[in-house]
Amino acid sequence: MVGVWVVLGVLVLGGVAGAVLKARNGRIGAAKETERALPGPVADALDPDAAVTLVQISTTFCAPCRQTKAVLEPLAERTDGLRHVELDVTDQPEVAQALGVLRTPTTLAFSPAGKELLRISGVPKGPAVLEALEEHLPAASSRPTQ
């Protein structure tokens, strides 16, 4: 009888943990307030001509990273002032560490000057990204072009 309760307890805890992780996936959060310089690969990826550069931190064998790229790349192509760059940090974990990234994919939005505007943990939803970036994008580009 004790075994049945243990199995039920594990199932309940697993279900709660799964629900929490699903709720946190794609969440758009505030930028981390840091005064440190950007790592070289990130600074090099910033586009001075784009109002916002989305820097996606990925790793080689990350399936959600591919999904994130599939959402953000077309979004950036259709939206004026928005650029998407993917950085694979598999062989350079110091980049993720310097940015305070604990999981992949994490996407950071930067201004041309390198100021972090927001960060997204997990696979984002395109409309939510545009809504969060609306104040930073040119007025005409707050909606994707067709």
Legacy VTK file of the C-alpha trace (Angstrom):
# vtk DataFile Version 3.0
C-alpha trace
ASCII
DATASET POLYDATA
POINTS 146 float
0.000 0.000 0.000
2.889 2.380 0.761
4.208 1.840 -2.764
0.960 3.120 -4.269
1.183 6.345 -2.222
4.782 6.851 -3.263
3.890 6.437 -6.937
0.936 8.845 -6.610
3.127 11.385 -4.797
5.778 11.216 -7.524
3.139 11.647 -10.226
1.625 14.676 -8.510
5.021 16.307 -7.948
6.015 15.591 -11.542
2.787 17.122 -12.816
3.259 20.254 -10.716
6.886 20.622 -11.835
5.854 20.187 -15.488
3.118 22.811 -15.163
5.521 25.299 -13.594
8.125 24.774 -16.327
5.500 25.121 -19.057
4.210 28.353 -17.525
7.724 29.823 -17.399
8.590 28.901 -21.003
8.659 31.920 -23.309
8.227 34.373 -20.457
9.436 37.876 -21.221
11.215 39.443 -18.298
12.879 42.689 -17.411
16.460 43.321 -18.416
19.137 42.613 -15.865
20.608 45.851 -14.583
24.349 45.426 -15.025
27.143 47.892 -15.603
29.610 45.367 -17.016
30.832 45.389 -20.590
29.250 43.036 -23.098
31.233 39.948 -24.109
32.993 40.353 -27.473
30.741 38.019 -29.514
27.637 39.842 -28.268
29.062 43.308 -28.874
30.083 42.227 -32.391
26.569 40.912 -33.093
24.831 44.220 -32.359
23.586 46.021 -35.438
24.031 49.808 -35.179
21.404 50.287 -37.907
18.700 48.278 -36.118
16.637 49.765 -33.301
16.677 46.386 -31.532
18.953 43.380 -31.941
17.649 40.084 -30.552
20.618 37.967 -29.454
19.565 34.351 -29.027
21.875 32.340 -26.764
21.819 28.712 -27.941
23.735 25.465 -27.701
24.396 22.815 -30.318
21.996 20.085 -29.184
19.160 22.324 -27.959
15.843 21.465 -29.659
13.955 24.473 -28.218
16.732 26.676 -29.655
15.723 25.614 -33.161
12.089 26.428 -32.364
13.119 29.841 -31.049
15.073 30.560 -34.220
12.034 29.523 -36.287
9.943 32.117 -34.417
12.401 35.013 -34.208
14.144 34.901 -37.590
10.971 35.422 -39.698
9.714 37.965 -37.164
12.887 40.027 -37.598
12.700 39.730 -41.388
9.129 41.108 -41.372
9.695 43.874 -38.813
11.542 47.102 -39.592
14.229 47.963 -37.063
14.488 44.423 -35.673
17.420 42.071 -36.196
17.910 38.496 -34.948
21.301 36.903 -34.265
21.912 33.429 -32.856
25.031 32.800 -30.769
26.034 29.198 -30.095
27.790 29.202 -26.713
28.590 25.492 -26.622
32.326 26.193 -26.917
32.288 29.575 -25.173
30.334 29.198 -21.916
32.000 32.323 -20.549
29.700 34.373 -22.819
26.585 32.890 -21.208
28.121 33.294 -17.769
28.969 36.962 -18.375
25.364 37.619 -19.419
23.840 35.697 -16.511
22.209 33.143 -18.825
21.355 29.923 -16.995
19.389 28.053 -19.694
19.095 27.866 -23.434
17.412 29.270 -25.300
17.551 32.694 -23.742
17.037 35.701 -25.986
18.235 39.154 -25.014
17.073 42.342 -26.716
19.702 45.076 -27.027
19.638 48.682 -28.188
22.308 49.747 -30.715
24.330 51.158 -27.787
24.374 47.743 -26.075
21.789 48.418 -23.387
19.791 45.323 -22.503
16.096 46.018 -23.033
14.567 42.692 -22.018
15.218 38.962 -21.893
13.143 35.981 -22.902
13.592 32.569 -21.333
12.537 29.642 -23.494
10.634 29.630 -26.779
8.923 33.015 -27.254
5.636 33.878 -28.881
6.087 36.349 -31.762
3.200 38.722 -30.961
4.287 38.945 -27.311
7.842 39.831 -28.388
6.580 42.619 -30.653
4.317 43.947 -27.932
7.171 44.014 -25.414
9.475 45.779 -27.893
6.881 48.200 -29.272
8.277 51.263 -27.485
11.797 50.539 -28.794
10.910 49.954 -32.457
10.144 52.635 -35.035
6.430 53.534 -34.959
5.751 52.199 -38.453
7.275 48.836 -37.602
5.280 48.020 -34.495
3.357 45.680 -36.774
5.152 43.244 -39.079
5.244 44.151 -42.742
3.523 41.749 -45.115
LINES 1 147
146 0 1 2 3 4 5 6 7 8 9 10 11 12 13 14 15 16 17 18 19 20 21 22 23 24 25 26 27 28 29 30 31 32 33 34 35 36 37 38 39 40 41 42 43 44 45 46 47 48 49 50 51 52 53 54 55 56 57 58 59 60 61 62 63 64 65 66 67 68 69 70 71 72 73 74 75 76 77 78 79 80 81 82 83 84 85 86 87 88 89 90 91 92 93 94 95 96 97 98 99 100 101 102 103 104 105 106 107 108 109 110 111 112 113 114 115 116 117 118 119 120 121 122 123 124 125 126 127 128 129 130 131 132 133 134 135 136 137 138 139 140 141 142 143 144 145
